[in-house]
Amino acid sequence: MELEAETAALAAAVSRLQAIERRQAAILAEAGAAGDDMRSREAAGAGVVAAEAAQLSRFRAEARRRWAEAEREKERARQAVEQQRQRLLEARRSFEVLDRCREKARSRWIAEFHREQDALAADLFLAKWKPE
């Protein structure tokens, strides 16, 4: 049960990390698209108004800020993934130890059961045996 919970927690941590990476990709795409739009208008001879250039500059600064924040979140998420991997490994080790203990106990029980059966069979044989 614990092993399944730790596995699910690892999957959730990895999913959070991937979501942050997708958000970073979207930030890059937005910033790239805004810059491409500005360059294509300049190339077409439409000219760029100073207000538009300032707005693009502010947009890029905001994109850098969002990127940096996402990068910090990504680092925290990577650490969380690594910690969860360690917890999962520990849960697997615990499970394997318990499984080996259970198997040893089962083997001892089976051996004791066979000894009791042999003793019972001997007792029954002696009880039915009639000396001549």
Secondary structure as the mmCIF struct_conf table of DSSP 4:
data_model
#
loop_
_struct_conf.conf_type_id
_struct_conf.id
_struct_conf.beg_label_comp_id
_struct_conf.beg_label_asym_id
_struct_conf.beg_label_seq_id
_struct_conf.end_label_comp_id
_struct_conf.end_label_asym_id
_struct_conf.end_label_seq_id
HELX_RH_AL_P HELX_RH_AL_P1 GLU A 2 ALA A 43
TURN_TY1_P TURN_TY1_P1 ALA A 44 GLY A 45
HELX_RH_AL_P HELX_RH_AL_P2 ALA A 50 LYS A 128
#
